[in-house]
Amino acid sequence: MRLALLNVLVTLLVVGAALTAYHRLVLSPALRIGVIDVAEVVRLKEREFTELITKVGSTEGERQKALALAAEFARALPRALEELPGECDCLVLLRSAVVAHTPNTVELTGLLKGKLGIE
């Protein structure tokens, strides 16, 4: 009798741990949706580069610096996008792919801007 009770308790403990792990690692991230507006981020960065390049009296060195900043942005954007799901523990989608916002929708565009140094 005592062995059967111990067996039941161990089974309940293992099942409870498995369900908790499933909820935290699989179900919960799938329910949260992070939304980003990549087009807005790219437009803001394009405007910054355009202002640097077309500034009256800008030197060739300043233009080269602007091109180097554009190349760095092109490398930093994919890295920042890859890091977002891990940081928010959610599925990340483009804003244009989301039809309606839910209570589980999280806006991540500001976080993305911060990672890329955009004000």
N, C-alpha and C positions, 0 to 999 in steps of 0.2 A: 504494500500500500504506500509506504513511504517513498519507495523508488519510483512508483508511478506518479506521485505528486511532484517529485523532483523533476521527473521527465517532462511533465506538463509545464512546470515553471520555466525550465530551460527553453522549451519550445516557444512559449509565449515571449520570452525575452529575445530570442533570435528573430522571431517574426516581427516583433515591435521594432527592433533595430533595423531590420531590412526595410520595413515600411517607412520609417523615419528617413533613412538614407535615400530611398526612392523619392520621397516627397521633396527633400532638400536639393538633391542633385539632378533630378529629372523633371519632375512636375513643376516645381516652383519657378525655375528659369524659363520653362516653356510658357508659363502663364504671364510673365512680365515681358513687355515689348518695349524696347528702346527705339525711339524715332529720331532720325537725324536728317537735316536738310543740307546735303553735300553741295547742292547747287548754290545755295546762299554762301557757304564757306568759300567756294571757288570764286564766286563773283567778288566777294570782299577782297580776297587775295589778289585777283586780277586788277581790281581798282588800285590797290596799293602799288603793284608793279608798274601799272600804266602811269601813275603819278610820278614815280621815281624816274622812269625813262623819259617821259615827255616834259619834265620840269624845265622851265626856261633857265638856261645857263648851266645845265647839268654837264658834267665832264664825261669823258669816255670811261674813266675809272668808276664813276657813279653808275653809269649804265652797265658796266661789267659786274658791279656789285649787285645790281638789281637782277641781272640774269643769274648770278650765283644764288641769290635768294630764291628765285623761281625754281631753280634746279633742286635746292634743298627742300622746298615745299613739296615738289613732286615726289621726293623720297619719303618725306615725313607723313604725308597724307595716308598712304596705305598702311604704314606702321600704326598710326593713331587709330585707324579704322579697325585694325586687327585687335588692338588692345581693349576697345570699348566693351565687347561682350563679357570679357573677364572682369572688368571693373564694375559693371552694373549688374553682373550675374543675370543677364537677360538675353533674349533674342533681339538683335538690332536690325531694323529695317529702314529703308528710305522713306521719308515722309510721304512721297508720292505713291508708295505701295500700300499705305494704310488708308482704308476707306473711312473708318470711324475710330475715334479715340475711346478707350475704355478706362476704368479706374486703374487698370494695371499698366497703362501706357505711360512711359517715362520719356520726357524730352531731353535729348542728349546733345543737341546742337551746341549749346553753350559749353559743355564739357569738351567737345571736339575743338571748338574755337580756342579754348584755353590751352589745350594740348599743342595747338599749332601756333600759339602766340598771336592770335587775332583779337583785336579789341572790339 
